[in-house]
């Protein structure tokens, strides 16, 4: 998916792991940290869930960038209840229709999301370094390797 800028997982407002495939065309972040991005993603999805009666937000558009969200539930080691896990992607939409990009994104990330859920269910999510190895898995899902 050549349109992909960034991919990551958010839990309780924190980015657990992310990978930047390419830089955004215009960086207007002015020091926006990974934690701020995670908090924003969690807050906007919590708002949609509350305001629209358990409906999840699939995507937001800003200029030529789409913020895509795929929501799942996972149980951490410190809670008996499942909580929201948000897989997010920042995608360039300048050449394609939003709905088509979102559908393509969902199809592509679903196996990776299932692998994450399987690997980290009932894990201690406060130990962020355990997720570092998953960044390579994220990268491998989207970067095509030449046939040998």
N, C-alpha and C positions, 0 to 999 in steps of 0.2 A: 504494500500500500504506500505508494510514493508520496501521497499527500500528507502523511503523518509527520507531525512535528514532535509530539511528546506523548508518552503513555505512562500511566501510573496507577497505583492502588492507594485509596484513602480509607482509613478506619479511625473512627472517633475524632475526626478533624485533622489527623496527621497523615502525611504522605509516607507510606511504609516503604515504598520503592518506586522509582520512576526511571525512565530512560528518555533522553533527548536524542531524537533521530536527526534533526536539523534545527538550526536556529530560526526563530520567528523572523519574518522579513523586517519588521521594525520593532525593536525592543523598547517598549514604553514602560517597562516594569518599575524602573526607578527603585531598585532595591527590594522588590517584592520577593519574599522568601518562600521557600518550599512550604513552610508551615502556614503561611498566610494563604497560599493557594489551596492547601488541604482544608483549612478552616472555611474558606469561601465555598468550596465544592460541597462540603458537608452541610453548611448552612443553607445553601440554595436548594439542596435536595430535601433537607428537613422542612423548609418552608413549603415546597411543592407538596410534600407528603401531608403536611398539616392543613394547608390552605385548600388543597384539592382532594381531600378525603382519600388518602392512601394511594394517590396516583404518583408515580415516579416521573421525574423529568428525564427525557431522553437526550435533549440537546438544547444549547443556546447558540445564537449566532452573534458575532461581533465583527463587522466588516467582512473580510474574506476568511475569517477563522470560525470554525465550529468547535464548541466544547461539547463532546459527546460523553454521556454517562450511562454505564451499565451497572445496575444495582443487583447485588446478591446478598445473601445472608450467610454469616459465618459465626461459629461459636468460639469465643476465646477461652483460654484456660482459666480466667478469673471470673467467668460469668456463666450461669446455667442457661441463660437465654441467648438466642441468636441475635446478632446485631448487624446493621448495614455495613457492607463492604462495597465501596464504589470504585469501579474501574473507569478511569477517564482517559480520553484522548483529545488532543488538540490537532485539528485537521484543517488543511487548506481547502477551501471550497471554491476557489476562484474559477475553476473550469468545469465543475460538475454540480448537479443539483443536490441540495442538502439531503433530501430523503434517500437518494441513491447512496450517498456517502455513508449515511448513518446505517443503512441496511448492510452495506459492505463491511463496515467496521464491526457491527454486531456479529456477523457471520465469521469474520476473521478472529475475533478475540474470544469467542465462546470456549473453544478447547483450552486456551490459555487460562481463562477464568476458572474453568473446572479443575485444571491442574493445581492452581493456586489454592482453591478451596480444599482439595484433597490433601495437599501437602501441609497446609498450615491450620487446619481445623483443630481446635483446642490447644493452639500454641499460646505462648506468653507474648502478647503483642507489644509489650513495653520494651522488649529486646529487639530493637530495630536492625541491628547488625545481622540477624538471622535471615533477613530478606535480601541482603546484598547479592547473593548468588542467583536470585530470581531475575535480576536485571539482565543477565546474559540470556536467560530463557526468553524474556520479553523481546530482546534484540533478535534472537534467532527466529522467532515467529514471523518477523516482518522483513528481515533482510534476506534476500534470495542469494543463495550461494551458487556459483557456476558449477555446472555438471562436470564431474571428473571422468 
